[in-house]
């Protein structure tokens, strides 16, 4: 997903939750995603202008509100797949998508979470194979390369657990 689209996803996601001014949108994005994505007036101002020009947000004074077209755009951005969960350039998209996934209808949200779980599982299998190859090649001695592969597998395990917890939370009690 392109940086402009990530900014759109963030702005539309916030406006789906509340009407807000530019400073409030920036504050909410910083609070929710600051470690993973930051945007100031140089990004958010032009993004809001583009969205307003496209009829996706409306404005009353300094307060912006989501329109029907904006909700449709938000849903379309949330439906966009993550290309590669291991690719560092995809992390912003992943975090932003998960942060606003609750705006999708429940069935679609479950499908998206299942798709992400599958992607993390496949990435874990690939990394585990690389880790095992390093073990066979290097033997029992410790190496930084082997440690990095082990760390990657552990991080994928954490992501898998996180996605599974999100899926479990979405399911209605039996």
BAFIPA-249116 format. One line per 4 residues: for each residue z, x, y of N, C-alpha, C, O, CB. Coordinates in Angstrom, 2 decimals. Glycine has a CB too. Layout:
REM BAFIPA-249116
Z,X,Y,Z,X,Y,Z,X,Y,Z,X,Y,Z,X,Y; ...
This chain:
REM BAFIPA-249116
0.00,0.85,-1.17,0.00,0.00,0.00,0.00,0.90,1.23,0.73,1.89,1.30,1.23,-0.97,0.00; -0.81,0.56,2.19,-0.95,1.33,3.42,0.31,1.18,4.30,0.99,0.16,4.22,-2.20,0.87,4.20; 0.61,2.19,5.12,1.79,2.11,5.99,1.83,0.85,6.88,2.89,0.27,7.08,1.85,3.34,6.86; 0.66,0.44,7.41,0.63,-0.78,8.24,1.04,-2.01,7.43,1.69,-2.91,7.95,-0.77,-0.98,8.84
0.64,-2.04,6.17,0.99,-3.17,5.32,2.47,-3.16,4.96,3.09,-4.22,4.84,0.14,-3.16,4.04; 3.05,-1.97,4.79,4.48,-1.89,4.53,5.25,-2.40,5.75,6.24,-3.11,5.61,4.90,-0.42,4.19; 4.78,-2.03,6.95,5.41,-2.54,8.17,5.28,-4.06,8.25,6.24,-4.75,8.61,4.77,-1.88,9.42; 4.11,-4.58,7.90,3.93,-6.04,7.88,4.89,-6.69,6.90,5.53,-7.70,7.22,2.47,-6.41,7.51
4.99,-6.13,5.70,5.89,-6.67,4.69,7.32,-6.71,5.22,8.02,-7.71,5.04,5.81,-5.83,3.40; 7.76,-5.64,5.86,9.11,-5.60,6.40,9.34,-6.64,7.49,10.34,-7.36,7.46,9.40,-4.24,6.95; 8.42,-6.73,8.44,8.55,-7.68,9.55,8.50,-9.11,9.03,9.34,-9.93,9.40,7.43,-7.45,10.60; 7.53,-9.41,8.19,7.40,-10.77,7.67,8.59,-11.14,6.79,9.05,-12.28,6.81,6.10,-10.91,6.87
9.09,-10.17,6.02,10.26,-10.43,5.19,11.49,-10.79,6.02,12.22,-11.72,5.69,10.57,-9.22,4.32; 11.70,-10.06,7.11,12.83,-10.36,8.01,12.62,-11.72,8.65,13.55,-12.53,8.69,12.98,-9.27,9.10; 11.42,-11.99,9.14,11.17,-13.26,9.82,11.20,-14.45,8.85,11.39,-15.59,9.29,9.82,-13.21,10.53; 11.02,-14.21,7.57,11.17,-15.29,6.59,12.64,-15.68,6.45,12.96,-16.77,5.96,10.59,-14.86,5.22
13.52,-14.79,6.87,14.96,-15.03,6.75,15.59,-15.52,8.05,16.60,-16.23,8.02,15.65,-13.78,6.30; 15.00,-15.14,9.17,15.52,-15.57,10.47,14.50,-15.29,11.56,13.75,-14.33,11.47,16.85,-14.88,10.79; 14.48,-16.12,12.58,13.71,-15.81,13.78,14.43,-14.66,14.45,15.66,-14.63,14.47,13.56,-17.07,14.75; 13.68,-13.72,15.01,14.35,-12.53,15.53,13.52,-11.85,16.62,12.30,-11.98,16.68,14.62,-11.55,14.41
14.22,-11.12,17.47,13.59,-10.29,18.49,13.22,-8.95,17.86,13.66,-8.63,16.76,14.53,-10.09,19.72; 12.42,-8.18,18.56,12.03,-6.85,18.08,13.25,-5.98,17.79,13.32,-5.37,16.73,11.12,-6.16,19.11; 14.24,-5.91,18.71,15.42,-5.09,18.38,16.16,-5.58,17.13,16.65,-4.77,16.35,16.37,-5.08,19.56; 16.24,-6.88,16.94,16.92,-7.43,15.76,16.13,-7.10,14.49,16.73,-6.76,13.47,17.11,-8.96,15.90
14.82,-7.20,14.55,13.99,-6.85,13.38,14.20,-5.38,13.03,14.42,-5.04,11.86,12.47,-7.14,13.66; 14.14,-4.51,14.03,14.35,-3.08,13.80,15.73,-2.83,13.21,15.88,-2.03,12.29,14.19,-2.29,15.11; 16.75,-3.50,13.74,18.12,-3.35,13.24,18.23,-3.77,11.77,18.82,-3.06,10.96,19.10,-4.18,14.10; 17.66,-4.92,11.45,17.73,-5.42,10.06,16.98,-4.49,9.10,17.45,-4.23,7.99,17.15,-6.85,9.98
15.82,-4.01,9.53,15.07,-3.09,8.66,15.82,-1.77,8.50,15.87,-1.22,7.40,13.66,-2.83,9.24; 16.38,-1.27,9.57,17.15,-0.03,9.50,18.36,-0.21,8.57,18.65,0.66,7.76,17.61,0.40,10.91; 19.04,-1.33,8.71,20.22,-1.59,7.88,19.84,-1.72,6.41,20.53,-1.17,5.54,20.93,-2.85,8.35; 18.76,-2.42,6.11,18.38,-2.66,4.73,17.57,-1.57,4.07,17.64,-1.39,2.86,17.63,-3.90,4.66
16.80,-0.82,4.87,15.85,0.13,4.28,15.87,1.51,4.92,15.03,2.35,4.60,14.47,-0.43,4.37; 16.81,1.76,5.82,16.82,2.98,6.62,16.67,4.28,5.87,16.02,5.20,6.36,18.05,3.04,7.35; 17.24,4.37,4.70,17.09,5.61,3.92,15.69,5.73,3.34,15.23,6.84,3.04,18.12,5.65,2.80; 15.01,4.63,3.18,13.71,4.64,2.51,12.55,4.43,3.46,11.42,4.83,3.18,13.68,3.58,1.45
12.84,3.81,4.59,11.77,3.51,5.54,12.38,3.25,6.91,13.31,2.46,7.04,10.92,2.29,5.07; 11.86,3.91,7.91,12.31,3.66,9.28,11.10,3.37,10.14,10.01,3.90,9.92,13.12,4.87,9.85; 11.32,2.54,11.12,10.24,2.22,12.05,10.85,1.91,13.40,11.85,1.20,13.50,9.38,1.02,11.54; 10.25,2.44,14.42,10.69,2.17,15.78,9.70,1.30,16.50,8.83,0.68,15.89,10.91,3.48,16.53
9.84,1.26,17.83,8.93,0.45,18.64,7.48,0.85,18.45,6.59,0.00,18.54,9.31,0.57,20.11; 7.21,2.14,18.20,5.84,2.62,18.03,5.14,2.04,16.81,3.91,2.02,16.76,5.83,4.11,17.94; 5.90,1.57,15.84,5.33,0.92,14.66,5.51,-0.58,14.73,4.56,-1.34,14.52,5.97,1.47,13.38; 6.72,-1.01,15.02,7.02,-2.44,14.97,6.33,-3.24,16.08,5.86,-4.35,15.83,8.51,-2.65,15.07
6.26,-2.69,17.28,5.59,-3.39,18.39,4.13,-3.71,18.06,3.72,-4.86,18.15,5.66,-2.55,19.66; 3.35,-2.68,17.68,1.95,-2.96,17.31,1.82,-3.87,16.08,0.90,-4.68,16.00,1.24,-1.65,17.03; 2.76,-3.75,15.14,2.72,-4.62,13.96,2.93,-6.07,14.38,2.20,-6.96,13.93,3.79,-4.20,12.93; 3.91,-6.32,15.23,4.16,-7.68,15.71,2.96,-8.21,16.50,2.60,-9.38,16.38,5.43,-7.72,16.59
2.35,-7.36,17.31,1.16,-7.77,18.07,0.02,-8.16,17.14,-0.64,-9.18,17.35,0.70,-6.65,19.02; -0.21,-7.34,16.10,-1.26,-7.65,15.12,-0.97,-8.97,14.40,-1.86,-9.81,14.23,-1.40,-6.51,14.10; 0.27,-9.13,13.99,0.65,-10.35,13.28,0.53,-11.58,14.17,0.11,-12.64,13.72,2.07,-10.23,12.74; 0.92,-11.42,15.43,0.80,-12.53,16.37,-0.67,-12.87,16.62,-1.05,-14.05,16.65,1.51,-12.20,17.70
-1.48,-11.85,16.79,-2.92,-12.06,17.01,-3.59,-12.73,15.82,-4.56,-13.47,15.99,-3.60,-10.74,17.30; -3.09,-12.48,14.63,-3.66,-13.08,13.42,-3.04,-14.45,13.12,-3.40,-15.08,12.13,-3.45,-12.15,12.24; -2.12,-14.90,13.98,-1.49,-16.21,13.76,-0.43,-16.21,12.69,-0.05,-17.27,12.19,-2.54,-17.21,13.42; 0.06,-15.03,12.32,1.07,-14.94,11.25,2.50,-15.03,11.77,3.43,-15.33,11.03,0.89,-13.64,10.49
2.66,-14.76,13.06,3.95,-14.98,13.72,3.68,-15.67,15.06,2.63,-15.49,15.68,4.73,-13.64,13.92; 4.65,-16.43,15.47,4.61,-17.04,16.79,5.75,-16.46,17.61,6.66,-15.83,17.07,4.71,-18.60,16.71; 5.68,-16.67,18.91,6.72,-16.10,19.76,7.16,-17.11,20.79,6.34,-17.82,21.39,6.24,-14.82,20.44; 8.46,-17.18,20.99,9.07,-17.97,22.06,9.89,-16.98,22.88,11.01,-16.64,22.52,9.95,-19.17,21.49
9.33,-16.55,23.99,10.00,-15.50,24.78,10.00,-14.20,24.00,8.94,-13.67,23.66,11.45,-15.92,25.15; 11.18,-13.68,23.73,11.32,-12.42,22.99,11.59,-12.64,21.50,11.74,-11.68,20.75,12.45,-11.59,23.59; 11.64,-13.89,21.09,11.97,-14.20,19.69,10.71,-14.55,18.91,9.91,-15.39,19.32,12.98,-15.37,19.62; 10.56,-13.89,17.77,9.41,-14.11,16.89,9.82,-15.01,15.73,10.97,-15.00,15.28,8.87,-12.75,16.36
8.86,-15.80,15.26,9.08,-16.69,14.12,7.89,-16.62,13.18,6.76,-16.41,13.61,9.32,-18.16,14.60; 8.15,-16.79,11.91,7.11,-16.78,10.89,6.34,-18.09,10.92,6.92,-19.16,11.05,7.73,-16.55,9.50; 5.02,-18.00,10.79,4.18,-19.20,10.69,3.81,-19.42,9.22,4.15,-18.61,8.36,2.88,-19.06,11.58; 3.12,-20.51,8.95,2.65,-20.79,7.59,1.73,-19.66,7.12,1.83,-19.20,5.98,1.89,-22.16,7.53
0.84,-19.20,8.01,-0.05,-18.08,7.66,0.74,-16.81,7.38,0.38,-16.01,6.52,-1.07,-17.84,8.78; 1.82,-16.63,8.14,2.69,-15.47,7.92,3.37,-15.51,6.57,3.49,-14.49,5.89,3.73,-15.38,9.02; 3.83,-16.70,6.17,4.46,-16.86,4.84,3.44,-16.56,3.74,3.77,-15.91,2.75,5.04,-18.29,4.67; 2.22,-17.03,3.92,1.17,-16.76,2.93,0.89,-15.26,2.83,0.72,-14.72,1.74,-0.13,-17.52,3.29
0.84,-14.59,3.99,0.62,-13.13,3.99,1.79,-12.42,3.32,1.57,-11.49,2.54,0.44,-12.61,5.44; 3.01,-12.84,3.60,4.20,-12.24,2.97,4.09,-12.36,1.44,4.30,-11.38,0.72,5.50,-12.93,3.47; 3.77,-13.54,0.97,3.66,-13.74,-0.48,2.54,-12.89,-1.07,2.68,-12.35,-2.16,3.41,-15.23,-0.79; 1.43,-12.77,-0.35,0.33,-11.94,-0.86,0.74,-10.47,-0.92,0.35,-9.77,-1.86,-0.93,-12.11,0.02
1.50,-9.99,0.05,1.96,-8.61,0.02,2.98,-8.39,-1.10,2.98,-7.34,-1.74,2.59,-8.23,1.38; 3.83,-9.37,-1.34,4.80,-9.26,-2.42,4.14,-9.28,-3.79,4.67,-8.71,-4.75,5.82,-10.39,-2.33; 3.01,-9.92,-3.89,2.28,-9.99,-5.17,1.47,-8.72,-5.45,1.01,-8.51,-6.57,1.34,-11.20,-5.17; 1.32,-7.89,-4.45,0.53,-6.67,-4.63,1.27,-5.71,-5.56,2.44,-5.41,-5.33,0.23,-6.00,-3.27
0.58,-5.22,-6.60,1.27,-4.34,-7.55,1.58,-2.96,-6.97,0.93,-2.49,-6.04,0.42,-4.18,-8.80; 2.60,-2.35,-7.54,2.93,-0.96,-7.25,2.01,-0.12,-8.12,1.95,-0.33,-9.33,4.49,-0.62,-7.52; 1.29,0.81,-7.52,0.31,1.59,-8.29,0.97,2.50,-9.33,0.53,2.54,-10.48,-0.53,2.43,-7.34; 2.01,3.22,-8.92,2.65,4.19,-9.81,4.10,4.34,-9.39,4.38,4.86,-8.31,1.90,5.58,-9.78
5.03,3.90,-10.22,6.44,3.93,-9.84,6.99,5.35,-9.74,8.05,5.55,-9.15,7.26,3.15,-10.84; 6.30,6.33,-10.30,6.73,7.73,-10.18,6.18,8.43,-8.94,6.67,9.49,-8.56,6.32,8.49,-11.40; 5.19,7.85,-8.32,4.56,8.45,-7.15,5.47,8.30,-5.94,5.76,7.18,-5.52,3.17,7.81,-6.88; 5.93,9.41,-5.36,6.83,9.32,-4.21,6.26,8.54,-3.04,7.00,7.95,-2.26,7.19,10.70,-3.75
4.93,8.52,-2.91,4.33,7.78,-1.79,4.45,6.27,-2.00,4.23,5.50,-1.07,2.86,8.16,-1.62; 4.78,5.84,-3.21,4.92,4.42,-3.52,6.35,3.90,-3.36,6.58,2.70,-3.42,4.45,4.16,-4.92; 7.31,4.81,-3.14,8.72,4.39,-3.08,9.00,3.41,-1.96,9.78,2.48,-2.14,9.60,5.60,-2.91; 8.38,3.60,-0.81,8.60,2.67,0.30,8.13,1.27,-0.08,8.81,0.28,0.18,7.87,3.15,1.58
6.96,1.20,-0.68,6.42,-0.09,-1.12,7.36,-0.71,-2.15,7.68,-1.90,-2.07,4.98,0.08,-1.71; 7.80,0.08,-3.11,8.70,-0.42,-4.15,9.99,-0.98,-3.56,10.38,-2.10,-3.88,9.02,0.70,-5.14; 10.64,-0.22,-2.70,11.91,-0.66,-2.12,11.72,-1.91,-1.25,12.51,-2.85,-1.32,12.54,0.47,-1.28; 10.67,-1.90,-0.43,10.42,-3.05,0.45,10.09,-4.28,-0.38,10.55,-5.38,-0.09,9.27,-2.73,1.44
9.29,-4.10,-1.42,8.93,-5.23,-2.27,10.17,-5.82,-2.93,10.37,-7.04,-2.88,7.91,-4.79,-3.35; 10.99,-4.99,-3.52,12.19,-5.49,-4.19,13.14,-6.12,-3.18,13.82,-7.11,-3.49,12.88,-4.36,-4.95; 13.20,-5.55,-1.99,14.09,-6.08,-0.96,13.75,-7.50,-0.53,14.63,-8.23,-0.07,14.06,-5.20,0.23; 12.49,-7.89,-0.67,12.07,-9.23,-0.23,11.52,-10.07,-1.38,10.98,-11.15,-1.15,11.01,-9.11,0.85
11.65,-9.60,-2.60,11.11,-10.31,-3.76,11.69,-11.72,-3.91,11.05,-12.59,-4.51,11.39,-9.51,-5.02; 12.87,-11.94,-3.38,13.50,-13.26,-3.50,12.71,-14.35,-2.78,13.00,-15.53,-2.96,14.92,-13.22,-2.95; 11.72,-13.98,-1.98,10.88,-14.98,-1.30,9.79,-15.55,-2.21,9.18,-16.57,-1.89,10.25,-14.36,-0.07; 9.53,-14.90,-3.33,8.55,-15.43,-4.28,9.17,-16.60,-5.05,10.38,-16.65,-5.23,8.06,-14.33,-5.26
8.33,-17.53,-5.50,8.84,-18.59,-6.37,9.47,-17.96,-7.62,9.02,-16.90,-8.06,7.70,-19.59,-6.77; 10.50,-18.59,-8.20,11.25,-17.98,-9.32,10.39,-17.47,-10.47,10.63,-16.37,-10.97,12.21,-18.97,-9.86; 9.40,-18.23,-10.91,8.57,-17.78,-12.03,7.81,-16.50,-11.67,7.75,-15.57,-12.47,7.57,-18.88,-12.43; 7.25,-16.46,-10.46,6.51,-15.27,-10.03,7.45,-14.08,-9.85,7.09,-12.94,-10.17,5.77,-15.55,-8.71
8.64,-14.33,-9.33,9.62,-13.26,-9.16,9.96,-12.66,-10.52,10.01,-11.44,-10.66,10.92,-13.80,-8.46; 10.18,-13.52,-11.53,10.46,-13.02,-12.88,9.30,-12.20,-13.43,9.50,-11.16,-14.05,10.77,-14.19,-13.82; 8.09,-12.67,-13.19,6.90,-11.95,-13.66,6.79,-10.59,-12.97,6.47,-9.59,-13.62,5.63,-12.78,-13.40; 7.06,-10.54,-11.67,7.01,-9.26,-10.94,8.07,-8.30,-11.46,7.79,-7.11,-11.65,7.20,-9.50,-9.43
9.27,-8.80,-11.68,10.34,-7.94,-12.20,10.00,-7.45,-13.62,10.27,-6.30,-13.95,11.69,-8.71,-12.22; 9.40,-8.32,-14.44,9.00,-7.91,-15.79,7.90,-6.84,-15.71,7.91,-5.88,-16.48,8.50,-9.12,-16.60; 6.98,-7.00,-14.78,5.91,-6.02,-14.59,6.50,-4.66,-14.15,6.09,-3.61,-14.64,4.88,-6.53,-13.53; 7.45,-4.71,-13.22,8.09,-3.47,-12.78,8.89,-2.82,-13.91,8.86,-1.61,-14.08,9.01,-3.75,-11.58
9.59,-3.63,-14.67,10.34,-3.10,-15.81,9.39,-2.39,-16.78,9.70,-1.30,-17.26,11.11,-4.23,-16.54; 8.26,-3.00,-17.05,7.27,-2.41,-17.93,6.75,-1.09,-17.37,6.58,-0.11,-18.10,6.12,-3.38,-18.17; 6.49,-1.06,-16.06,6.00,0.18,-15.44,7.04,1.29,-15.54,6.70,2.43,-15.86,5.64,-0.07,-13.96; 8.31,0.96,-15.27,9.36,1.97,-15.38,9.53,2.43,-16.83,9.76,3.61,-17.09,10.68,1.43,-14.84
9.41,1.51,-17.77,9.54,1.86,-19.18,8.42,2.81,-19.59,8.67,3.83,-20.25,9.52,0.59,-20.05; 7.17,2.49,-19.21,6.04,3.36,-19.55,6.18,4.73,-18.89,5.89,5.76,-19.51,4.71,2.71,-19.12; 6.63,4.76,-17.64,6.84,6.04,-16.94,7.92,6.85,-17.65,7.82,8.07,-17.77,7.23,5.80,-15.45; 8.97,6.16,-18.13,10.04,6.84,-18.85,9.51,7.45,-20.15,9.85,8.58,-20.49,11.20,5.86,-19.14
8.68,6.70,-20.87,8.11,7.21,-22.11,7.26,8.45,-21.84,7.33,9.42,-22.59,7.26,6.12,-22.81; 6.46,8.41,-20.78,5.62,9.56,-20.43,6.48,10.78,-20.09,6.22,11.88,-20.56,4.70,9.22,-19.24; 7.50,10.57,-19.28,8.38,11.68,-18.86,9.19,12.21,-20.04,9.46,13.40,-20.11,9.31,11.22,-17.74; 9.58,11.32,-20.95,10.32,11.76,-22.13,9.45,12.66,-22.98,9.92,13.66,-23.52,10.82,10.55,-22.95
8.18,12.31,-23.10,7.24,13.15,-23.87,7.11,14.52,-23.22,7.08,15.54,-23.92,5.85,12.47,-23.97; 7.04,14.57,-21.91,6.95,15.86,-21.20,8.23,16.65,-21.41,8.19,17.86,-21.67,6.71,15.64,-19.69; 9.36,15.99,-21.31,10.66,16.64,-21.52,10.74,17.24,-22.92,11.18,18.38,-23.09,11.82,15.63,-21.30; 10.33,16.48,-23.93,10.38,16.97,-25.31,9.43,18.15,-25.51,9.75,19.09,-26.24,10.03,15.84,-26.30
8.28,18.10,-24.85,7.35,19.22,-24.94,7.97,20.48,-24.34,7.81,21.58,-24.87,6.02,18.89,-24.22; 8.69,20.32,-23.22,9.37,21.47,-22.61,10.45,22.00,-23.55,10.63,23.21,-23.67,9.99,21.08,-21.25; 11.17,21.11,-24.22,12.21,21.54,-25.16,11.61,22.35,-26.30,12.13,23.40,-26.67,12.96,20.32,-25.72; 10.50,21.85,-26.86,9.85,22.58,-27.97,9.33,23.93,-27.49,9.44,24.94,-28.19,8.67,21.73,-28.56
8.77,23.95,-26.29,8.17,25.18,-25.77,9.23,26.21,-25.40,9.06,27.40,-25.67,7.31,24.86,-24.56; 10.32,25.77,-24.79,11.32,26.70,-24.27,12.50,26.92,-25.22,13.27,27.87,-25.03,11.83,26.20,-22.96; 12.64,26.08,-26.21,13.76,26.21,-27.13,15.05,25.71,-26.50,15.02,24.97,-25.51,13.92,27.65,-27.57; 16.18,26.11,-27.06,17.46,25.56,-26.61,17.94,26.09,-25.25,18.87,25.54,-24.67,18.50,25.85,-27.63
17.32,27.15,-24.75,17.78,27.71,-23.46,17.51,26.73,-22.31,16.55,25.97,-22.32,17.08,29.05,-23.18; 18.39,26.79,-21.34,18.27,25.91,-20.18,17.24,26.50,-19.22,17.15,27.72,-19.06,19.65,25.72,-19.46; 16.48,25.64,-18.60,15.56,26.08,-17.56,15.52,25.01,-16.48,15.78,23.84,-16.74,14.13,26.35,-18.13; 15.19,25.42,-15.28,15.12,24.46,-14.18,14.02,23.43,-14.42,14.20,22.26,-14.10,14.87,25.18,-12.86
12.90,23.85,-14.99,11.82,22.89,-15.27,12.28,21.83,-16.26,12.02,20.64,-16.09,10.58,23.62,-15.81; 12.96,22.28,-17.30,13.46,21.33,-18.29,14.51,20.42,-17.66,14.53,19.22,-17.92,14.05,22.07,-19.51; 15.39,20.98,-16.84,16.41,20.19,-16.17,15.78,19.15,-15.24,16.27,18.02,-15.14,17.35,21.10,-15.37; 14.69,19.52,-14.57,14.01,18.56,-13.68,13.41,17.41,-14.49,13.47,16.25,-14.07,12.91,19.26,-12.87
12.85,17.73,-15.65,12.29,16.67,-16.50,13.41,15.74,-16.99,13.24,14.53,-17.02,11.53,17.28,-17.70; 14.53,16.33,-17.37,15.67,15.53,-17.82,16.18,14.64,-16.69,16.51,13.48,-16.91,16.81,16.44,-18.34; 16.25,15.18,-15.48,16.69,14.41,-14.33,15.74,13.24,-14.07,16.19,12.13,-13.78,16.78,15.30,-13.09; 14.44,13.48,-14.17,13.46,12.41,-13.96,13.68,11.29,-14.97,13.63,10.11,-14.61,12.02,12.97,-14.07
13.92,11.63,-16.22,14.16,10.61,-17.25,15.43,9.84,-16.92,15.47,8.61,-17.05,14.27,11.26,-18.66; 16.48,10.54,-16.50,17.74,9.86,-16.14,17.53,8.90,-14.96,18.05,7.79,-14.96,18.82,10.89,-15.79; 16.78,9.34,-13.97,16.51,8.47,-12.82,15.70,7.24,-13.24,15.94,6.14,-12.73,15.76,9.25,-11.72; 14.77,7.42,-14.14,14.01,6.27,-14.64,14.92,5.32,-15.41,14.74,4.10,-15.34,12.84,6.75,-15.53
15.88,5.87,-16.14,16.86,5.02,-16.84,17.66,4.18,-15.84,17.91,3.00,-16.07,17.81,5.88,-17.69; 18.04,4.79,-14.74,18.80,4.06,-13.70,17.93,2.96,-13.11,18.40,1.84,-12.91,19.28,5.03,-12.57; 16.68,3.27,-12.82,15.76,2.25,-12.28,15.57,1.11,-13.28,15.58,-0.07,-12.90,14.40,2.88,-11.93; 15.41,1.45,-14.56,15.26,0.41,-15.58,16.49,-0.49,-15.63,16.37,-1.71,-15.70,15.02,1.04,-16.96
17.65,0.11,-15.60,18.90,-0.68,-15.60,18.97,-1.58,-14.38,19.36,-2.75,-14.48,20.13,0.25,-15.64; 18.58,-1.04,-13.23,18.60,-1.81,-11.98,17.66,-3.02,-12.06,18.05,-4.13,-11.70,18.20,-0.92,-10.78; 16.43,-2.79,-12.53,15.46,-3.88,-12.65,15.97,-4.94,-13.63,15.85,-6.13,-13.38,14.07,-3.34,-13.10; 16.54,-4.50,-14.74,17.08,-5.46,-15.72,18.21,-6.28,-15.12,18.30,-7.49,-15.36,17.58,-4.71,-16.99
19.07,-5.64,-14.34,20.15,-6.38,-13.67,19.58,-7.40,-12.68,20.07,-8.52,-12.60,21.10,-5.40,-12.94; 18.56,-7.01,-11.95,17.92,-7.95,-11.02,17.35,-9.15,-11.78,17.51,-10.30,-11.36,16.80,-7.25,-10.22; 16.69,-8.88,-12.89,16.14,-9.98,-13.71,17.24,-10.88,-14.23,17.12,-12.10,-14.20,15.31,-9.42,-14.88; 18.33,-10.28,-14.72,19.44,-11.07,-15.25,20.07,-11.94,-14.16,20.46,-13.08,-14.43,20.50,-10.16,-15.86
20.18,-11.41,-12.96,20.76,-12.18,-11.85,19.91,-13.38,-11.46,20.42,-14.38,-10.96,20.95,-11.29,-10.64; 18.60,-13.27,-11.71,17.68,-14.34,-11.32,17.71,-15.49,-12.32,17.35,-16.62,-11.99,16.26,-13.80,-11.21; 18.15,-15.20,-13.52,18.14,-16.25,-14.55,19.28,-17.22,-14.32,20.41,-16.81,-14.04,18.24,-15.63,-15.97; 18.99,-18.53,-14.45,20.06,-19.51,-14.31,21.04,-19.40,-15.48,20.63,-19.06,-16.59,19.48,-20.93,-14.22
22.33,-19.69,-15.24,23.30,-19.61,-16.33,22.96,-20.60,-17.45,22.45,-21.69,-17.19,24.72,-19.89,-15.80; 23.25,-20.20,-18.69,22.91,-21.04,-19.85,23.92,-22.15,-20.04,23.79,-22.95,-20.97,22.85,-20.20,-21.12
